[in-house]
Amino acid sequence: MDFDDTPREASFRAAARAWLDAHAPAKGSAEDFSGGYLEGTADAATHVARAKAWQRTLFEHGWAGNTWPTEYGGRGEGSLESSIWNQEMARYGVTVGPFAVGIGMAGPTILRHGTDAQKERFLRPMLRGDEMWCQLFSEPEAGSDLAALRTRAVRDGDQWVVDGQKVWTSSADHADWGILLARTDPDATKRRGITYFLVDMRSPGIEIRPLRQMTGSSHFSEVFLDGVRIPCDGVLGEVHGGWAVTATTLANERGLIAGGNKASDAAALCALATEMGRGDDPVLRQALVDCWIRQRIQTYHGYRLQTALSQGPQPGAETSIMKLFAAEYLRRLGGAALALLGPDGMRDGGGPGGGAWQARFLHAPAIGIAGGSNEVQRNIIGERVLGLPREAAVDDVPFRELVGGRR
């Protein structure tokens, strides 16, 4: 593991920091919009508008899409430079969180599996912040077992007609486009009859119903598709071959979730304990030390990943390790925060932090589900990282013979 930048990396970091110093608001300033969106403490419409303006600024100054080819508006850099950029941007009061599904997930998938026409149509507007995206994967009866999805698409001439329901769709009410999985061959086994679509969220037949979460926000929505028509050029990858395309999206999603934790959170909670005069409580101290250690381990995981990127290989199933660790860290951080706040932790928007710690506590369970549940991540780690044998398949039959994903 290498903790130090090479001369080239140090030069890139210095350039990034100099530009951010000149263009980005400081953390904690009145212009800071780096937090609160997922936790429900920031107005969604205002937050999205500021993120769009920031994304356009990045694009216009050549700092958007570090790893994307220059012909689509990117910088043509490597994954290592992207990692350094994200480290530096996290020091400022900005975020591109509302573009996570688009730039972080859909974009890399289109780059890898898309046609030239699809790349030309979607990538530049996405990177410029003109179009937001959402992810239409999970369903009420196909959450952890995503391959059991039952939304169907039927070919009708030069279009596909889609019917079904999706749920837990982040920012669907703000999205212009969506990445959609639908079953196109019910006679194939459940992972072989799925097709990956790019769908215009303004299409007739799409109904979006925001879901009120326990944080008080409506970051997620359920989406109903009733006779939605998608042109054939909206298929990404091969017809019936969407599962392989999905793997690209999910790998990027896990990396985003794992890298989304703020490195300062555990330290801030420790400082708050001292400020409140609770630093000598032995039980609380143990919980705080546990959070601080876990945050440091995450940091070292990041260094390990950065070292691997600098040497060439791209991360694979190892992102599941980071994602699983991030989910457990956030759960423990939220619990420690509420233990510290005591009765103030029951106040809606009250107490030290103005409700931010309560919001993080309430949001933490979602991270254990998003991008594949903790149990799914453990299976991936066991099979693809540790090389343990797979469990015997009990659903290797045509999907139409399954009922609700079960034999």
Order of alpha helices (4+ residues) and beta strands (2+ residues): alpha-alpha-alpha-alpha-alpha-beta-beta-beta-beta-beta-beta-beta-beta-alpha-alpha-alpha-alpha-alpha-alpha
